[in-house]
Amino acid sequence: MTENAQQQPPAPSTDLPTQYAPADVEGPLYERWVERGYFEADEKSDKPPYTVVIPPPNVTGSLHLGHAFEHTLIDALTRRKRMQGHETLWQPGMDHAGIATQNVVERELAKEGKSRHDLGREAFVERVWQWKGESGGQISGQMRRLGDGVAWSRERFTMDEGLSQAVQTIFKRLYDDELIYRAERIINWCPRCLTAISDIEVEYQDDDGELVSMKYGDGDDTIVVATTRAETMLGDTAVAVHPEDERYKHLVGKQVKLPLTDRSIPVVADEHVDPEFGTGAVKVTPAHDPNDFEIGQRHHLPALTIMDEHAVITAHGPFQGLDRLEARSAIVAALRAEGRIVAEKRPYVHSVGHCSRCKTTIEPRLSMQWWVKVGPLAKAAGDAVRDGRVKIHPQEMEKRYFDWVDNLHDWCISRQLWWGHRIPVWYGPNGEVVCVGPDEQPPGTEAEGWRQDTDVLDTWFSSGLWPFSTLGWPEQTESLAKFYPNSVLVTGYDILFFWVARMMMFGLYAMDGTPPFHTIALHGMVRDQFGKKMSKSFGNAVNPLDWMDKYGSDALRFTLARGANPGVDVPIGEDWVQGSRNFANKIWNATRFAMMNGATVDGPLPDPSKMSATDRWILSRLNTVVAEVDAFYEDFQFAKLSDALFHFAWDEVFDWYVELSKTTFQAGGEAAEVSKRVLGEVLDVTLKLLHPVVPFVTETLWTTLTGGESVVIAAWPKDSGFRDAGAEREIESLQSVITEVRRFRADQGLQPGQRVPARLTLDGTPFATHEAAIRQLLRLQPEGDAFTATATLPVAGAEVALDLSGTIDVAAERKRLAKDLAAAEKEKAQAGAKLGNEAFLAKAPDHVVTDPHRLARRRRTSPHQSSWSASRRRNRPHGV
């Protein structure tokens, strides 16, 4: 099974500190891996490729627990594939994060009493690059702390020259194919960030507002409409009703007076209106509502913009200059004064959109913007999943994906920012519009009347090219040929629409129908131990560095992986990380003990005929676990593979095999040498299996055990096919004997280390060869001449007789039994009293009346059963 002898001449050493200190190991070890180039990828290699891109974190921030979770999963996948012989590329990089980064730098300028306009566009962009140079390394340092095995020489940034060329290239192609266009439409406008944002960057939440019903028109021409945004009435250009609504047929085509203005507006009939909702009449504000805009288009209504980019009223009149919220109150008050208010409902809870960056309430606004015509692109993205070229895991997430791509609206890609990829379009003095490719010169100069579009592209436009722009596209590079498409995309279900759908559309378009990845593996969100979303405002946010400093990176990684079920949110608490730290310590201590007792990887494994049942059992279980772990990896079942490795390593290897083998080691001879080689094999393979999830402790132990160069480049274990069902049954029976006797000892109040005389009757059982191990693990002395069996336990065909005389405090035992008897007598009396109560008998279930002691017995036995379960856990063989 092992290939160490072929890889490196083994030179094992037992020179391990008595305790594992992650802080002393992790940093130097990671830098050694990087210096030796283990994580680099060679496009000229003939090994099969395995490619994963990092979801690029924003350059503005630092890694949060969600990043640590995602990076742990990707690192585990890529480390395993590297060990399996694949040319593995984990592509690192960061996103320029247009709005977020501009906001950060503008806040820094504000501290100096300046704005970006004081600097001008070129100087401001230079200031952002300066900030990026000073702050951009924080994330890289955190990734190193976590152990990310990324190809650092290939690190990319979405504003790099090469990636900027890719952005300009695809913009030009989409423009020439009439898939990018410029049009005036309703967009989501952030009055704080002063830019358009896409639908998927709007976060909806229930806010307390007001619903105001008000009268338009007078006399017979009166019509009542309701709104939560009274200030927008200044921009109304119609009232709409359903064409079949008999209540309003006499008004359709007529004009009604718009209150607080000198305008009259028409009543139009439109099937969009729901006659069952409210009054069945709606106000139409085409410049400030997306549905109203559509009605306005159908009925050729004017669109009046009544607010500026700061959401301040610009409409001429008494409300001019007021903020939208101030205007809302003032307008309602004015309408009330005129007797126009029919009803007011406060608070009125309704869903309101907020900017995902700054949480400001979004203002729908008519604006001239650039758009991607997503129809054909989204269809291709849907078809790639439907025809099986791309698989979504878990499969139940496919519906979410189809619901999005099948109903995708055209994508607003322009942003009113200075930081980002500037739109490569020039406007000429005579109305010319020219889109310029990366190898083309602008059509003219400013002096000649030419000017470039001032907007930049949505950040998701450039990150949508990430799987191929990072490999050199539009150049047909060797890296692109080798590593595209990606093998798998590991990302959260929360950005399925933000990022995944964008990459699918652009990858299929730019790469001649080849999707950007074979599999989309979606994971959930990290939450606190109570299942609550982590947030600074909730006070439950965790800096992963804090836990890594306290418990080590391996402990954090193992905790995150052990909670990672596909597509399901992951709760995590500090005590769980502490438990994983204990596991790392267990691996360290057990491996150190085994090496001190001669565990070795020298030479081939002995023939099974020379092995004990214990040896054959652990090798049989080892191969089963190898097969299980492989299957779990292929299905992205990180929680299951981590749990399988935890229980195999702790329970079976360290708590059973090592303990059962101690008597063999002590006896010496050929059997001891065989078991030492088996133990070395088991440790070798177990450390390899654990390495992708807990890389630091396993690297230290594996190189010490084997003398190999690094487990990072060691061969991944293979299932040799060896199974021994008989040995597995034998050891399982042996475990039951030891566990039951331990339980009995605990029930009798014996201390774990207390030795007791015992007679073992093992004839006719497979346990005869295990007598020495049984006696050692159970602290059983030879019976001796004065032996008297005071307790006999028949277990699994064997018989264990114990002499407990002199080991039990008789007085204390009598006191305990007396207490139990008193409790039983009390319960008996209570039951008798209830049975003599006619009211109780009339209401009690039949089984209680016929067996009144049942509940009492349950009360008595449940604590005992709980302690039994606990004692079974306690009474596993003592670990090293």
Secondary structure, DSSP 8 states (H G I E B T S, - for coil): ---HHHHS---------SS--HHHHHHHHHHHHHHTTTT---TT--S-EEEEE----BTTS---HHHHHHHHHHHHHHHHHHHTT-EEEEE-EEB--HHHHHHHHHHHHHHTT--HHHH-HHHHHHHHHHHHHHHTHHHHHHHHHHT----GGG-EETTSHHHHHHHHHHHHHHHHTT-EEEEEEEEEEETTTTEEE-GGGEEEEEEEEEEEEEEES-GGG-EEEEES-GGGGGG--EEEE-TT-GGGTTTTT-EEE-TTSS-EEEEEE-TTS-TTSTTSEEEE-TTS-HHHHHHHHHHT------B-TTSBB-SSSTTTT-BHHHHHHHHHHHHHHTT-EEEEEEEEEEEEEEETTT--B-EEEEEEEEEE--HHHHHHHHHHHHTTSSEEESGGGHHHHHHHHTT---EE-EES-SSS-B--EEE-TTS-EEE--TTS--SS-GGGT-EE---EE-HHHHHTTHHHHTTTTTS--HHHHHH-SEEEEEEEGGGIIIIIHHHHHHHHHHTTT--SEEEEEEE--EEETTS-B--TTTT----HHHHHHHH-HHHHHHHHHHT--TT--EEE-HHHHHHHHHHHHHHHHHHHHHHHTT----SS---GGGS-HHHHHHHHHHHHHHHHHHHHHHTT-HHHHHHHHHHIIIIIIIIIIHHHHHHHHHH-SHHHHHHHHHHHHHHHHHHHHHTTTSHHHHHHHHHHHH--S-GGGS----------HHHHHHHHHHHHHHHHHHHHHHHTT--TT--EEEEEE-TTSTTGGGHHHHHHHHTEE---TT---SEEEEETTEEEEE--TTTS-HHHHHHHHHHHHHHHHHHHHHHHHHHT-HHHHHHS-HHHHH-THHHHHHHHHHHHHHHHHHHHHHTS----
